[in-house]
Amino acid sequence: MATKELPQQPDILGPGLVHEMRHPLMGIKAGLELLARTTGVGQSDEFRLIAQQVARLEELFRTWQEFFTPQGAAPAPFAVEPVVQRSVDLLAYRLRKLGPRFVFEPAGPTYGRGTTQALLHAVTNLLTNAADAVEHGGRVQVRVLAGDAGPEVRISDDGEGIAAADEARLFEPRFTTKRGGRGTGLGLHVARTMMERSGGGVQLVKAADPRRLPWAHTEFAVCIARAP
């Protein structure tokens, strides 16, 4: 797969700008809620798509605000599956296009320790990448696994895969394997940083891992600290 290293750019996504950008977003959200109450458009696919994208922007702003806080939010115990379901819901319009090629395999009540915002961002980012990888055919599966060290969320796809030469650089800021300027090279870096702050991590699953799906060309694990 061709790779592209993005040039260094001034960091303009500071906390002040993120805060200011949330104000017009709140106005858009309020306008959508008013339209849903006063017209019949709230049940249309187009309206749902817009509403989901606004919800995703809202989650992204929360993520960036937490990212810019030096210590981040305080880790605490939480239920894992509802956070993963929230990520699936945020991407529902896109995942629905995959039909039976997308599977979410929950594990029942599973608890970890960390911040829900970090997990939500990591899973949403990896799930978006997986959907990109199978845009022209293939499948995606999300699993919640229990483990001695803590729960894991596995995101697997059978897209093009990742070249061995790129594996060591996947989490470097501004490094992307996506073509045509589709990637910023920040998603994986931010996801891993936030998960590590909360006692977890994000890693590429090696082929020798016994719990890796045999059909997967790419599989990531979002590792969550064990709940006390």
RODO-2510 file (C-alpha; in nm, 4 decimals, decimal comma):
residues 228
     n   res          X          Y          Z
     1     m     0,0000     0,0000     0,0000
     2     a     0,1380     0,3435    -0,0913
     3     t     0,2191     0,5695     0,1993
     4     k     0,2451     0,9397     0,2433
     5     e     0,4078     1,1356     0,5219
     6     l     0,2236     1,4600     0,5793
     7     p     0,4279     1,7797     0,6165
     8     q     0,4522     1,9457     0,9557
     9     q     0,1915     2,2174     1,0000
    10     p     0,1251     2,4744     1,2718
    11     d    -0,0915     2,3356     1,5506
    12     i    -0,4111     2,5418     1,5246
    13     l    -0,6408     2,2977     1,7029
    14     g    -0,5724     2,4444     2,0452
    15     p    -0,8249     2,4257     2,3282
    16     g    -0,9497     2,7788     2,2666
    17     l    -1,0395     2,7093     1,9043
    18     v    -1,2058     2,3790     1,9942
    19     h    -1,4129     2,5629     2,2562
    20     e    -1,5204     2,8292     2,0066
    21     m    -1,6118     2,5717     1,7417
    22     r    -1,8527     2,4042     1,9820
    23     h    -2,0771     2,7133     1,9907
    24     p    -2,1968     2,7003     1,6269
    25     l    -2,2247     2,3226     1,6589
    26     m    -2,4654     2,3691     1,9502
    27     g    -2,6706     2,6015     1,7280
    28     i    -2,6824     2,3433     1,4488
    29     k    -2,7863     2,0741     1,6954
    30     a    -3,0643     2,2941     1,8361
    31     g    -3,1852     2,3705     1,4822
    32     l    -3,2000     2,0012     1,3965
    33     e    -3,3970     1,9251     1,7119
    34     l    -3,6445     2,2027     1,6233
    35     l    -3,6851     2,0680     1,2688
    36     a    -3,7482     1,7190     1,4033
    37     r    -4,0240     1,8484     1,6316
    38     t    -4,1969     2,0770     1,3834
    39     t    -4,1664     1,8847     1,0552
    40     g    -4,1707     1,5243     0,9399
    41     v    -3,8077     1,5144     0,8286
    42     g    -3,6821     1,3577     1,1503
    43     q    -3,7551     1,0059     1,0249
    44     s    -3,5772     1,0413     0,6902
    45     d    -3,2417     0,8762     0,6217
    46     e    -3,0934     1,2088     0,5160
    47     f    -3,1902     1,3753     0,8447
    48     r    -3,0525     1,0834     1,0462
    49     l    -2,7245     1,1039     0,8574
    50     i    -2,6878     1,4743     0,9380
    51     a    -2,7841     1,4183     1,3020
    52     q    -2,5298     1,1368     1,3363
    53     q    -2,2547     1,3513     1,1884
    54     v    -2,3376     1,6353     1,4282
    55     a    -2,3267     1,3863     1,7169
    56     r    -1,9895     1,2627     1,5971
    57     l    -1,8542     1,6183     1,5783
    58     e    -1,9741     1,6753     1,9326
    59     e    -1,7873     1,3644     2,0485
    60     l    -1,4739     1,4744     1,8597
    61     f    -1,4739     1,8127     2,0304
    62     r    -1,5050     1,6416     2,3693
    63     t    -1,2132     1,4181     2,2718
    64     w    -0,9900     1,7096     2,1713
    65     q    -1,0741     1,9036     2,4855
    66     e    -0,9736     1,6019     2,6945
    67     f    -0,6625     1,5531     2,4804
    68     f    -0,5492     1,9112     2,5419
    69     t    -0,5966     1,8754     2,9187
    70     p    -0,2491     1,7859     3,0495
    71     q    -0,3635     1,4990     3,2725
    72     g    -0,6902     1,4214     3,0947
    73     a    -0,9998     1,2996     3,2736
    74     a    -0,9549     1,0867     3,5852
    75     p    -0,9753     0,7113     3,5122
    76     a    -1,2725     0,5355     3,6677
    77     p    -1,4508     0,1982     3,6336
    78     f    -1,7059     0,1753     3,3520
    79     a    -1,9025    -0,0748     3,1436
    80     v    -1,7233    -0,1374     2,8127
    81     e    -2,0001    -0,2626     2,5866
    82     p    -2,2235     0,0504     2,5993
    83     v    -1,9266     0,2651     2,4907
    84     v    -1,8552     0,0368     2,1957
    85     q    -2,2255     0,0380     2,1058
    86     r    -2,2173     0,4192     2,1117
    87     s    -1,9318     0,4126     1,8608
    88     v    -2,1278     0,1771     1,6357
    89     d    -2,4310     0,4075     1,6646
    90     l    -2,2251     0,7134     1,5657
    91     l    -2,1225     0,5325     1,2463
    92     a    -2,4586     0,3626     1,1925
    93     y    -2,5353     0,5210     0,8557
    94     r    -2,2051     0,4094     0,7098
    95     l    -2,1980     0,0666     0,8714
    96     r    -2,5503    -0,0036     0,7557
    97     k    -2,4228     0,0095     0,3985
    98     l    -2,2039    -0,2920     0,4766
    99     g    -2,5114    -0,4978     0,5679
   100     p    -2,4136    -0,8492     0,6811
   101     r    -2,0490    -0,7635     0,6094
   102     f    -2,0420    -0,5821     0,9460
   103     v    -2,0747    -0,7739     1,2734
   104     f    -2,0636    -0,6458     1,6303
   105     e    -1,9995    -0,9312     1,8715
   106     p    -2,0585    -0,8193     2,2321
   107     a    -1,9376    -1,0209     2,5293
   108     g    -2,2067    -0,9378     2,7810
   109     p    -2,1322    -0,7344     3,0965
   110     t    -1,7633    -0,6391     3,0792
   111     y    -1,6012    -0,3730     3,2962
   112     g    -1,2751    -0,1859     3,2665
   113     r    -1,1049     0,1177     3,4136
   114     g    -1,0199     0,4333     3,2228
   115     t    -1,2179     0,7100     3,0534
   116     t    -1,5144     0,6444     2,8302
   117     q    -1,4166     0,9317     2,5987
   118     a    -1,0763     0,7755     2,5269
   119     l    -1,2333     0,4396     2,4436
   120     l    -1,5058     0,5991     2,2336
   121     h    -1,2508     0,7903     2,0284
   122     a    -1,0223     0,4917     1,9796
   123     v    -1,2978     0,2537     1,8694
   124     t    -1,4632     0,5110     1,6423
   125     n    -1,1319     0,5936     1,4764
   126     l    -1,0371     0,2295     1,4199
   127     l    -1,3855     0,1384     1,3029
   128     t    -1,3789     0,4249     1,0517
   129     n    -1,0418     0,3047     0,9230
   130     a    -1,1758    -0,0499     0,8889
   131     a    -1,4800     0,0732     0,6966
   132     d    -1,2466     0,2679     0,4653
   133     a    -1,0426    -0,0472     0,4073
   134     v    -1,3438    -0,2497     0,2892
   135     e    -1,5092     0,0288     0,0925
   136     h    -1,4884    -0,1773    -0,2273
   137     g    -1,5548    -0,5169    -0,0690
   138     g    -1,4739    -0,7059     0,2485
   139     r    -1,6004    -0,7382     0,6020
   140     v    -1,5536    -0,5754     0,9410
   141     q    -1,6029    -0,7284     1,2839
   142     v    -1,5922    -0,5721     1,6293
   143     r    -1,5506    -0,7931     1,9362
   144     v    -1,5326    -0,7281     2,3081
   145     l    -1,3010    -0,9816     2,4721
   146     a    -1,2292    -1,0476     2,8371
   147     g    -0,8708    -1,1040     2,9494
   148     d    -0,6563    -1,1400     3,2607
   149     a    -0,4952    -0,7978     3,2104
   150     g    -0,8282    -0,6325     3,1270
   151     p    -1,0886    -0,6191     2,8502
   152     e    -1,0009    -0,5680     2,4852
   153     v    -1,1989    -0,4337     2,1935
   154     r    -1,0836    -0,5964     1,8695
   155     i    -1,1569    -0,4311     1,5327
   156     s    -1,0850    -0,6597     1,2363
   157     d    -1,1163    -0,6211     0,8605
   158     d    -1,0082    -0,8054     0,5476
   159     g    -0,9182    -0,5018     0,3407
   160     e    -0,5788    -0,4401     0,1810
   161     g    -0,3906    -0,4810     0,5080
   162     i    -0,0873    -0,2861     0,6294
   163     a     0,2550    -0,3209     0,4717
   164     a     0,5169    -0,4648     0,7077
   165     a     0,7403    -0,1629     0,6427
   166     d     0,4684     0,0712     0,7752
   167     e     0,3813    -0,1136     1,0950
   168     a     0,6478     0,0516     1,3098
   169     r     0,5287     0,4015     1,2111
   170     l     0,1514     0,3581     1,2406
   171     f     0,1228     0,5580     1,5615
   172     e     0,3590     0,8399     1,4643
   173     p     0,1835     1,1772     1,4422
   174     r     0,1140     1,2898     1,0841
   175     f     0,1982     0,9530     0,9297
   176     t    -0,0776     0,8014     0,7166
   177     t    -0,1180     0,5088     0,4794
   178     k    -0,4362     0,6475     0,3237
   179     r    -0,4301     0,7633    -0,0348
   180     g    -0,5479     1,0906    -0,1828
   181     g    -0,5164     1,3031     0,1290
   182     r    -0,7957     1,1138     0,3082
   183     g    -0,5951     1,0745     0,6281
   184     t    -0,4400     1,3341     0,8598
   185     g    -0,2080     1,0915     1,0357
   186     l    -0,3421     1,2020     1,3756
   187     g    -0,6210     0,9539     1,4542
   188     l    -0,4119     0,6596     1,5724
   189     h    -0,1652     0,8834     1,7540
   190     v    -0,4406     1,0588     1,9504
   191     a    -0,6225     0,7301     2,0174
   192     r    -0,3133     0,5611     2,1615
   193     t    -0,2131     0,8701     2,3638
   194     m    -0,5552     0,8986     2,5255
   195     m    -0,5804     0,5270     2,5988
   196     e    -0,2324     0,5227     2,7530
   197     r    -0,3237     0,8171     2,9747
   198     s    -0,6111     0,6123     3,1135
   199     g    -0,4009     0,3016     3,1738
   200     g    -0,4744     0,1167     2,8498
   201     g    -0,3359     0,1189     2,4980
   202     v    -0,3891     0,0544     2,1279
   203     q    -0,1858    -0,1970     1,9313
   204     l    -0,1758    -0,3768     1,5991
   205     v    -0,2490    -0,7454     1,6576
   206     k     0,0215    -0,9754     1,5257
   207     a    -0,0630    -1,2707     1,3022
   208     a     0,0600    -1,5134     1,5705
   209     d    -0,1952    -1,3933     1,8254
   210     p    -0,4200    -1,6941     1,8995
   211     r    -0,7311    -1,4767     1,9355
   212     r    -0,6827    -1,2946     1,6062
   213     l    -0,9534    -1,3773     1,3525
   214     p    -0,8032    -1,6073     1,0869
   215     w    -0,9601    -1,4177     0,7969
   216     a    -0,8478    -1,0711     0,9145
   217     h    -0,5911    -0,8846     0,7080
   218     t    -0,5760    -0,6132     0,9752
   219     e    -0,6753    -0,6340     1,3408
   220     f    -0,6312    -0,3740     1,6130
   221     a    -0,6783    -0,4210     1,9865
   222     v    -0,7899    -0,1418     2,2161
   223     c    -0,6631    -0,2558     2,5556
   224     i    -0,8446    -0,1376     2,8677
   225     a    -0,7148    -0,1544     3,2219
   226     r    -0,8815    -0,4114     3,4442
   227     a    -1,1496    -0,2752     3,6756
   228     p    -1,0604    -0,3071     4,0477
***
